Amino acid sequence: MIASGVVVYVSCQPVDFRKGAASLMALVRDGGLDPFNSALYVFRSKRKDRVRIVWWDGSGVCLYSKVI
């Protein structure tokens, strides 16, 4: 469950799903956003059947991956 008030950013462009949590957070930083706030960053695969969500939970980077 996502708490109310959490900001969610969704990438419009697909990303290479061989990238791990650190590489996805680097994409967030390169996009001009702060990867260490409590926002969720959502990425999709080129095939459009997978999503990855990365976020900073205060003690480390979390990576959630889902096949749709």
PDB file of N, CA, C and O in Angstrom, chain B, residues numbered from 101:
ATOM      1  N   MET B 101       0.851  -1.170   0.000  1.00  0.00           N
ATOM      2  CA  MET B 101       0.000   0.000   0.000  1.00  0.00           C
ATOM      3  C   MET B 101       0.895   1.232   0.000  1.00  0.00           C
ATOM      4  O   MET B 101       1.854   1.315   0.768  1.00  0.00           O
ATOM      5  N   ILE B 102       0.579   2.167  -0.851  1.00  0.00           N
ATOM      6  CA  ILE B 102       1.315   3.429  -0.919  1.00  0.00           C
ATOM      7  C   ILE B 102       0.602   4.438  -0.034  1.00  0.00           C
ATOM      8  O   ILE B 102      -0.606   4.641  -0.155  1.00  0.00           O
ATOM      9  N   ALA B 103       1.348   5.059   0.844  1.00  0.00           N
ATOM     10  CA  ALA B 103       0.769   6.048   1.758  1.00  0.00           C
ATOM     11  C   ALA B 103       0.308   7.278   0.982  1.00  0.00           C
ATOM     12  O   ALA B 103       0.880   7.618  -0.054  1.00  0.00           O
ATOM     13  N   SER B 104      -0.718   7.934   1.485  1.00  0.00           N
ATOM     14  CA  SER B 104      -1.179   9.157   0.835  1.00  0.00           C
ATOM     15  C   SER B 104      -0.099  10.222   0.965  1.00  0.00           C
ATOM     16  O   SER B 104       0.613  10.284   1.968  1.00  0.00           O
ATOM     17  N   GLY B 105       0.010  11.044  -0.045  1.00  0.00           N
ATOM     18  CA  GLY B 105       1.005  12.103  -0.045  1.00  0.00           C
ATOM     19  C   GLY B 105       2.338  11.715  -0.656  1.00  0.00           C
ATOM     20  O   GLY B 105       3.211  12.568  -0.816  1.00  0.00           O
ATOM     21  N   VAL B 106       2.516  10.445  -1.002  1.00  0.00           N
ATOM     22  CA  VAL B 106       3.763  10.015  -1.634  1.00  0.00           C
ATOM     23  C   VAL B 106       3.744  10.450  -3.093  1.00  0.00           C
ATOM     24  O   VAL B 106       2.764  10.236  -3.806  1.00  0.00           O
ATOM     25  N   VAL B 107       4.833  11.058  -3.520  1.00  0.00           N
ATOM     26  CA  VAL B 107       4.957  11.504  -4.907  1.00  0.00           C
ATOM     27  C   VAL B 107       5.429  10.324  -5.753  1.00  0.00           C
ATOM     28  O   VAL B 107       6.343   9.597  -5.361  1.00  0.00           O
ATOM     29  N   VAL B 108       4.799  10.135  -6.923  1.00  0.00           N
ATOM     30  CA  VAL B 108       5.157   9.048  -7.830  1.00  0.00           C
ATOM     31  C   VAL B 108       5.552   9.655  -9.170  1.00  0.00           C
ATOM     32  O   VAL B 108       4.782  10.403  -9.774  1.00  0.00           O
ATOM     33  N   TYR B 109       6.753   9.329  -9.628  1.00  0.00           N
ATOM     34  CA  TYR B 109       7.231   9.769 -10.936  1.00  0.00           C
ATOM     35  C   TYR B 109       7.248   8.555 -11.856  1.00  0.00           C
ATOM     36  O   TYR B 109       7.740   7.491 -11.479  1.00  0.00           O
ATOM     37  N   VAL B 110       6.709   8.713 -13.066  1.00  0.00           N
ATOM     38  CA  VAL B 110       6.665   7.620 -14.039  1.00  0.00           C
ATOM     39  C   VAL B 110       7.485   8.022 -15.248  1.00  0.00           C
ATOM     40  O   VAL B 110       7.246   9.073 -15.842  1.00  0.00           O
ATOM     41  N   SER B 111       8.438   7.201 -15.613  1.00  0.00           N
ATOM     42  CA  SER B 111       9.271   7.454 -16.784  1.00  0.00           C
ATOM     43  C   SER B 111       8.471   7.166 -18.046  1.00  0.00           C
ATOM     44  O   SER B 111       7.820   6.126 -18.154  1.00  0.00           O
ATOM     45  N   CYS B 112       8.522   8.083 -18.989  1.00  0.00           N
ATOM     46  CA  CYS B 112       7.801   7.902 -20.257  1.00  0.00           C
ATOM     47  C   CYS B 112       8.569   7.004 -21.224  1.00  0.00           C
ATOM     48  O   CYS B 112       7.975   6.366 -22.093  1.00  0.00           O
ATOM     49  N   GLN B 113       9.872   6.960 -21.070  1.00  0.00           N
ATOM     50  CA  GLN B 113      10.715   6.176 -21.969  1.00  0.00           C
ATOM     51  C   GLN B 113      11.035   4.820 -21.335  1.00  0.00           C
ATOM     52  O   GLN B 113      11.244   4.735 -20.124  1.00  0.00           O
ATOM     53  N   PRO B 114      11.075   3.765 -22.145  1.00  0.00           N
ATOM     54  CA  PRO B 114      11.453   2.460 -21.592  1.00  0.00           C
ATOM     55  C   PRO B 114      12.927   2.455 -21.195  1.00  0.00           C
ATOM     56  O   PRO B 114      13.728   3.217 -21.737  1.00  0.00           O
ATOM     57  N   VAL B 115      13.272   1.593 -20.250  1.00  0.00           N
ATOM     58  CA  VAL B 115      14.660   1.462 -19.817  1.00  0.00           C
ATOM     59  C   VAL B 115      15.121   0.021 -20.006  1.00  0.00           C
ATOM     60  O   VAL B 115      14.314  -0.904 -20.098  1.00  0.00           O
ATOM     61  N   ASP B 116      16.421  -0.141 -20.060  1.00  0.00           N
ATOM     62  CA  ASP B 116      17.040  -1.452 -20.154  1.00  0.00           C
ATOM     63  C   ASP B 116      16.864  -2.154 -18.806  1.00  0.00           C
ATOM     64  O   ASP B 116      17.360  -1.672 -17.788  1.00  0.00           O
ATOM     65  N   PHE B 117      16.171  -3.270 -18.796  1.00  0.00           N
ATOM     66  CA  PHE B 117      15.861  -3.932 -17.537  1.00  0.00           C
ATOM     67  C   PHE B 117      17.003  -4.777 -17.002  1.00  0.00           C
ATOM     68  O   PHE B 117      16.833  -5.499 -16.020  1.00  0.00           O
ATOM     69  N   ARG B 118      18.158  -4.694 -17.632  1.00  0.00           N
ATOM     70  CA  ARG B 118      19.354  -5.278 -17.032  1.00  0.00           C
ATOM     71  C   ARG B 118      19.915  -4.348 -15.967  1.00  0.00           C
ATOM     72  O   ARG B 118      20.779  -4.743 -15.184  1.00  0.00           O
ATOM     73  N   LYS B 119      19.419  -3.095 -15.936  1.00  0.00           N
ATOM     74  CA  LYS B 119      19.869  -2.127 -14.933  1.00  0.00           C
ATOM     75  C   LYS B 119      19.344  -2.532 -13.560  1.00  0.00           C
ATOM     76  O   LYS B 119      18.213  -2.997 -13.419  1.00  0.00           O
ATOM     77  N   GLY B 120      20.181  -2.348 -12.570  1.00  0.00           N
ATOM     78  CA  GLY B 120      19.790  -2.625 -11.195  1.00  0.00           C
ATOM     79  C   GLY B 120      19.337  -1.359 -10.491  1.00  0.00           C
ATOM     80  O   GLY B 120      19.135  -0.322 -11.123  1.00  0.00           O
ATOM     81  N   ALA B 121      19.181  -1.451  -9.187  1.00  0.00           N
ATOM     82  CA  ALA B 121      18.680  -0.334  -8.389  1.00  0.00           C
ATOM     83  C   ALA B 121      19.595   0.881  -8.482  1.00  0.00           C
ATOM     84  O   ALA B 121      19.112   2.002  -8.640  1.00  0.00           O
ATOM     85  N   ALA B 122      20.906   0.680  -8.387  1.00  0.00           N
ATOM     86  CA  ALA B 122      21.844   1.807  -8.424  1.00  0.00           C
ATOM     87  C   ALA B 122      21.797   2.524  -9.770  1.00  0.00           C
ATOM     88  O   ALA B 122      21.834   3.754  -9.817  1.00  0.00           O
ATOM     89  N   SER B 123      21.715   1.773 -10.853  1.00  0.00           N
ATOM     90  CA  SER B 123      21.657   2.385 -12.186  1.00  0.00           C
ATOM     91  C   SER B 123      20.351   3.133 -12.405  1.00  0.00           C
ATOM     92  O   SER B 123      20.344   4.190 -13.036  1.00  0.00           O
ATOM     93  N   LEU B 124      19.257   2.605 -11.898  1.00  0.00           N
ATOM     94  CA  LEU B 124      17.977   3.300 -12.024  1.00  0.00           C
ATOM     95  C   LEU B 124      17.970   4.579 -11.194  1.00  0.00           C
ATOM     96  O   LEU B 124      17.429   5.595 -11.631  1.00  0.00           O
ATOM     97  N   MET B 125      18.564   4.541 -10.002  1.00  0.00           N
ATOM     98  CA  MET B 125      18.664   5.758  -9.193  1.00  0.00           C
ATOM     99  C   MET B 125      19.561   6.786  -9.879  1.00  0.00           C
ATOM    100  O   MET B 125      19.330   7.988  -9.744  1.00  0.00           O
ATOM    101  N   ALA B 126      20.578   6.335 -10.610  1.00  0.00           N
ATOM    102  CA  ALA B 126      21.423   7.255 -11.370  1.00  0.00           C
ATOM    103  C   ALA B 126      20.610   7.925 -12.477  1.00  0.00           C
ATOM    104  O   ALA B 126      20.819   9.104 -12.764  1.00  0.00           O
ATOM    105  N   LEU B 127      19.687   7.192 -13.101  1.00  0.00           N
ATOM    106  CA  LEU B 127      18.808   7.795 -14.108  1.00  0.00           C
ATOM    107  C   LEU B 127      17.925   8.871 -13.484  1.00  0.00           C
ATOM    108  O   LEU B 127      17.674   9.909 -14.097  1.00  0.00           O
ATOM    109  N   VAL B 128      17.462   8.623 -12.279  1.00  0.00           N
ATOM    110  CA  VAL B 128      16.650   9.615 -11.561  1.00  0.00           C
ATOM    111  C   VAL B 128      17.473  10.879 -11.349  1.00  0.00           C
ATOM    112  O   VAL B 128      17.008  11.985 -11.626  1.00  0.00           O
ATOM    113  N   ARG B 129      18.691  10.709 -10.858  1.00  0.00           N
ATOM    114  CA  ARG B 129      19.583  11.844 -10.614  1.00  0.00           C
ATOM    115  C   ARG B 129      19.899  12.583 -11.911  1.00  0.00           C
ATOM    116  O   ARG B 129      19.891  13.814 -11.939  1.00  0.00           O
ATOM    117  N   ASP B 130      20.176  11.845 -12.982  1.00  0.00           N
ATOM    118  CA  ASP B 130      20.477  12.458 -14.276  1.00  0.00           C
ATOM    119  C   ASP B 130      19.280  13.207 -14.839  1.00  0.00           C
ATOM    120  O   ASP B 130      19.441  14.121 -15.647  1.00  0.00           O
ATOM    121  N   GLY B 131      18.085  12.825 -14.417  1.00  0.00           N
ATOM    122  CA  GLY B 131      16.868  13.517 -14.832  1.00  0.00           C
ATOM    123  C   GLY B 131      16.587  14.771 -14.024  1.00  0.00           C
ATOM    124  O   GLY B 131      15.569  15.430 -14.238  1.00  0.00           O
ATOM    125  N   GLY B 132      17.473  15.108 -13.102  1.00  0.00           N
ATOM    126  CA  GLY B 132      17.326  16.332 -12.330  1.00  0.00           C
ATOM    127  C   GLY B 132      16.500  16.196 -11.067  1.00  0.00           C
ATOM    128  O   GLY B 132      16.124  17.200 -10.463  1.00  0.00           O
ATOM    129  N   LEU B 133      16.212  14.967 -10.656  1.00  0.00           N
ATOM    130  CA  LEU B 133      15.425  14.746  -9.438  1.00  0.00           C
ATOM    131  C   LEU B 133      16.328  14.238  -8.319  1.00  0.00           C
ATOM    132  O   LEU B 133      17.430  13.750  -8.570  1.00  0.00           O
ATOM    133  N   ASP B 134      15.852  14.357  -7.092  1.00  0.00           N
ATOM    134  CA  ASP B 134      16.595  13.881  -5.934  1.00  0.00           C
ATOM    135  C   ASP B 134      16.218  12.426  -5.663  1.00  0.00           C
ATOM    136  O   ASP B 134      15.098  12.159  -5.228  1.00  0.00           O
ATOM    137  N   PRO B 135      17.124  11.484  -5.910  1.00  0.00           N
ATOM    138  CA  PRO B 135      16.773  10.079  -5.708  1.00  0.00           C
ATOM    139  C   PRO B 135      16.642   9.677  -4.245  1.00  0.00           C
ATOM    140  O   PRO B 135      16.179   8.576  -3.950  1.00  0.00           O
ATOM    141  N   PHE B 136      17.044  10.555  -3.322  1.00  0.00           N
ATOM    142  CA  PHE B 136      17.034  10.199  -1.906  1.00  0.00           C
ATOM    143  C   PHE B 136      15.908  10.868  -1.131  1.00  0.00           C
ATOM    144  O   PHE B 136      15.992  11.026   0.087  1.00  0.00           O
ATOM    145  N   ASN B 137      14.848  11.262  -1.845  1.00  0.00           N
ATOM    146  CA  ASN B 137      13.645  11.698  -1.134  1.00  0.00           C
ATOM    147  C   ASN B 137      12.728  10.475  -1.018  1.00  0.00           C
ATOM    148  O   ASN B 137      13.146   9.370  -1.361  1.00  0.00           O
ATOM    149  N   SER B 138      11.540  10.639  -0.561  1.00  0.00           N
ATOM    150  CA  SER B 138      10.669   9.472  -0.348  1.00  0.00           C
ATOM    151  C   SER B 138       9.742   9.197  -1.529  1.00  0.00           C
ATOM    152  O   SER B 138       8.743   8.494  -1.376  1.00  0.00           O
ATOM    153  N   ALA B 139      10.059   9.743  -2.703  1.00  0.00           N
ATOM    154  CA  ALA B 139       9.224   9.531  -3.890  1.00  0.00           C
ATOM    155  C   ALA B 139       9.465   8.135  -4.471  1.00  0.00           C
ATOM    156  O   ALA B 139      10.502   7.516  -4.232  1.00  0.00           O
ATOM    157  N   LEU B 140       8.491   7.661  -5.230  1.00  0.00           N
ATOM    158  CA  LEU B 140       8.613   6.407  -5.969  1.00  0.00           C
ATOM    159  C   LEU B 140       8.922   6.743  -7.417  1.00  0.00           C
ATOM    160  O   LEU B 140       8.334   7.664  -7.985  1.00  0.00           O
ATOM    161  N   TYR B 141       9.842   5.999  -8.015  1.00  0.00           N
ATOM    162  CA  TYR B 141      10.223   6.207  -9.409  1.00  0.00           C
ATOM    163  C   TYR B 141       9.892   4.930 -10.174  1.00  0.00           C
ATOM    164  O   TYR B 141      10.424   3.862  -9.872  1.00  0.00           O
ATOM    165  N   VAL B 142       9.011   5.049 -11.166  1.00  0.00           N
ATOM    166  CA  VAL B 142       8.488   3.893 -11.891  1.00  0.00           C
ATOM    167  C   VAL B 142       9.089   3.866 -13.291  1.00  0.00           C
ATOM    168  O   VAL B 142       9.077   4.870 -14.003  1.00  0.00           O
ATOM    169  N   PHE B 143       9.612   2.712 -13.676  1.00  0.00           N
ATOM    170  CA  PHE B 143      10.199   2.510 -14.999  1.00  0.00           C
ATOM    171  C   PHE B 143       9.515   1.317 -15.654  1.00  0.00           C
ATOM    172  O   PHE B 143       9.083   0.385 -14.975  1.00  0.00           O
ATOM    173  N   ARG B 144       9.423   1.356 -16.980  1.00  0.00           N
ATOM    174  CA  ARG B 144       8.825   0.228 -17.706  1.00  0.00           C
ATOM    175  C   ARG B 144       9.841  -0.342 -18.685  1.00  0.00           C
ATOM    176  O   ARG B 144      10.790   0.330 -19.091  1.00  0.00           O
ATOM    177  N   SER B 145       9.617  -1.591 -19.051  1.00  0.00           N
ATOM    178  CA  SER B 145      10.502  -2.247 -20.010  1.00  0.00           C
ATOM    179  C   SER B 145      10.082  -1.897 -21.435  1.00  0.00           C
ATOM    180  O   SER B 145       8.984  -1.394 -21.674  1.00  0.00           O
ATOM    181  N   LYS B 146      10.967  -2.171 -22.354  1.00  0.00           N
ATOM    182  CA  LYS B 146      10.673  -1.919 -23.768  1.00  0.00           C
ATOM    183  C   LYS B 146       9.506  -2.781 -24.238  1.00  0.00           C
ATOM    184  O   LYS B 146       8.722  -2.361 -25.089  1.00  0.00           O
ATOM    185  N   ARG B 147       9.393  -3.984 -23.683  1.00  0.00           N
ATOM    186  CA  ARG B 147       8.305  -4.891 -24.074  1.00  0.00           C
ATOM    187  C   ARG B 147       6.970  -4.510 -23.444  1.00  0.00           C
ATOM    188  O   ARG B 147       5.936  -5.079 -23.793  1.00  0.00           O
ATOM    189  N   LYS B 148       6.983  -3.557 -22.524  1.00  0.00           N
ATOM    190  CA  LYS B 148       5.768  -3.034 -21.871  1.00  0.00           C
ATOM    191  C   LYS B 148       5.059  -4.057 -20.990  1.00  0.00           C
ATOM    192  O   LYS B 148       3.898  -3.861 -20.631  1.00  0.00           O
ATOM    193  N   ASP B 149       5.736  -5.134 -20.640  1.00  0.00           N
ATOM    194  CA  ASP B 149       5.090  -6.132 -19.789  1.00  0.00           C
ATOM    195  C   ASP B 149       5.723  -6.222 -18.402  1.00  0.00           C
ATOM    196  O   ASP B 149       5.390  -7.109 -17.616  1.00  0.00           O
ATOM    197  N   ARG B 150       6.637  -5.300 -18.108  1.00  0.00           N
ATOM    198  CA  ARG B 150       7.330  -5.304 -16.823  1.00  0.00           C
ATOM    199  C   ARG B 150       7.490  -3.887 -16.304  1.00  0.00           C
ATOM    200  O   ARG B 150       7.667  -2.944 -17.075  1.00  0.00           O
ATOM    201  N   VAL B 151       7.425  -3.752 -15.001  1.00  0.00           N
ATOM    202  CA  VAL B 151       7.690  -2.459 -14.366  1.00  0.00           C
ATOM    203  C   VAL B 151       8.676  -2.668 -13.225  1.00  0.00           C
ATOM    204  O   VAL B 151       8.736  -3.734 -12.612  1.00  0.00           O
ATOM    205  N   ARG B 152       9.443  -1.621 -12.962  1.00  0.00           N
ATOM    206  CA  ARG B 152      10.339  -1.588 -11.808  1.00  0.00           C
ATOM    207  C   ARG B 152      10.112  -0.279 -11.087  1.00  0.00           C
ATOM    208  O   ARG B 152       9.992   0.779 -11.703  1.00  0.00           O
ATOM    209  N   ILE B 153      10.057  -0.369  -9.783  1.00  0.00           N
ATOM    210  CA  ILE B 153       9.875   0.813  -8.944  1.00  0.00           C
ATOM    211  C   ILE B 153      11.055   0.871  -7.986  1.00  0.00           C
ATOM    212  O   ILE B 153      11.371  -0.110  -7.312  1.00  0.00           O
ATOM    213  N   VAL B 154      11.704   2.031  -7.932  1.00  0.00           N
ATOM    214  CA  VAL B 154      12.798   2.221  -6.985  1.00  0.00           C
ATOM    215  C   VAL B 154      12.463   3.381  -6.062  1.00  0.00           C
ATOM    216  O   VAL B 154      11.798   4.338  -6.460  1.00  0.00           O
ATOM    217  N   TRP B 155      12.933   3.284  -4.824  1.00  0.00           N
ATOM    218  CA  TRP B 155      12.736   4.368  -3.866  1.00  0.00           C
ATOM    219  C   TRP B 155      13.755   4.236  -2.747  1.00  0.00           C
ATOM    220  O   TRP B 155      14.324   3.169  -2.518  1.00  0.00           O
ATOM    221  N   TRP B 156      13.966   5.333  -2.067  1.00  0.00           N
ATOM    222  CA  TRP B 156      14.840   5.383  -0.900  1.00  0.00           C
ATOM    223  C   TRP B 156      13.961   5.267   0.331  1.00  0.00           C
ATOM    224  O   TRP B 156      13.040   6.065   0.506  1.00  0.00           O
ATOM    225  N   ASP B 157      14.225   4.293   1.187  1.00  0.00           N
ATOM    226  CA  ASP B 157      13.376   4.105   2.372  1.00  0.00           C
ATOM    227  C   ASP B 157      13.990   4.682   3.644  1.00  0.00           C
ATOM    228  O   ASP B 157      13.477   4.461   4.741  1.00  0.00           O
ATOM    229  N   GLY B 158      15.074   5.412   3.500  1.00  0.00           N
ATOM    230  CA  GLY B 158      15.733   6.008   4.652  1.00  0.00           C
ATOM    231  C   GLY B 158      16.965   5.248   5.093  1.00  0.00           C
ATOM    232  O   GLY B 158      17.846   5.808   5.746  1.00  0.00           O
ATOM    233  N   SER B 159      17.033   3.970   4.739  1.00  0.00           N
ATOM    234  CA  SER B 159      18.206   3.180   5.103  1.00  0.00           C
ATOM    235  C   SER B 159      18.866   2.523   3.897  1.00  0.00           C
ATOM    236  O   SER B 159      19.948   1.949   4.020  1.00  0.00           O
ATOM    237  N   GLY B 160      18.232   2.601   2.746  1.00  0.00           N
ATOM    238  CA  GLY B 160      18.784   2.011   1.535  1.00  0.00           C
ATOM    239  C   GLY B 160      17.818   2.132   0.374  1.00  0.00           C
ATOM    240  O   GLY B 160      16.681   2.578   0.531  1.00  0.00           O
ATOM    241  N   VAL B 161      18.290   1.729  -0.789  1.00  0.00           N
ATOM    242  CA  VAL B 161      17.472   1.775  -2.001  1.00  0.00           C
ATOM    243  C   VAL B 161      16.685   0.477  -2.109  1.00  0.00           C
ATOM    244  O   VAL B 161      17.243  -0.610  -1.958  1.00  0.00           O
ATOM    245  N   CYS B 162      15.396   0.594  -2.369  1.00  0.00           N
ATOM    246  CA  CYS B 162      14.525  -0.574  -2.551  1.00  0.00           C
ATOM    247  C   CYS B 162      14.168  -0.700  -4.025  1.00  0.00           C
ATOM    248  O   CYS B 162      13.959   0.299  -4.713  1.00  0.00           O
ATOM    249  N   LEU B 163      14.101  -1.922  -4.495  1.00  0.00           N
ATOM    250  CA  LEU B 163      13.745  -2.199  -5.884  1.00  0.00           C
ATOM    251  C   LEU B 163      12.599  -3.201  -5.893  1.00  0.00           C
ATOM    252  O   LEU B 163      12.700  -4.290  -5.327  1.00  0.00           O
ATOM    253  N   TYR B 164      11.508  -2.813  -6.547  1.00  0.00           N
ATOM    254  CA  TYR B 164      10.353  -3.692  -6.707  1.00  0.00           C
ATOM    255  C   TYR B 164      10.223  -3.970  -8.193  1.00  0.00           C
ATOM    256  O   TYR B 164      10.247  -3.039  -8.999  1.00  0.00           O
ATOM    257  N   SER B 165      10.087  -5.220  -8.564  1.00  0.00           N
ATOM    258  CA  SER B 165       9.966  -5.597  -9.965  1.00  0.00           C
ATOM    259  C   SER B 165       8.718  -6.451 -10.141  1.00  0.00           C
ATOM    260  O   SER B 165       8.433  -7.326  -9.323  1.00  0.00           O
ATOM    261  N   LYS B 166       7.974  -6.190 -11.221  1.00  0.00           N
ATOM    262  CA  LYS B 166       6.724  -6.923 -11.449  1.00  0.00           C
ATOM    263  C   LYS B 166       6.587  -7.233 -12.932  1.00  0.00           C
ATOM    264  O   LYS B 166       6.827  -6.375 -13.781  1.00  0.00           O
ATOM    265  N   VAL B 167       6.201  -8.463 -13.234  1.00  0.00           N
ATOM    266  CA  VAL B 167       5.847  -8.860 -14.593  1.00  0.00           C
ATOM    267  C   VAL B 167       4.338  -8.786 -14.677  1.00  0.00           C
ATOM    268  O   VAL B 167       3.632  -9.392 -13.871  1.00  0.00           O
ATOM    269  N   ILE B 168       3.847  -8.048 -15.648  1.00  0.00           N
ATOM    270  CA  ILE B 168       2.403  -7.830 -15.778  1.00  0.00           C
ATOM    271  C   ILE B 168       1.815  -8.835 -16.749  1.00  0.00           C
ATOM    272  O   ILE B 168       0.610  -8.820 -16.998  1.00  0.00           O
TER     273      ILE B 168
END
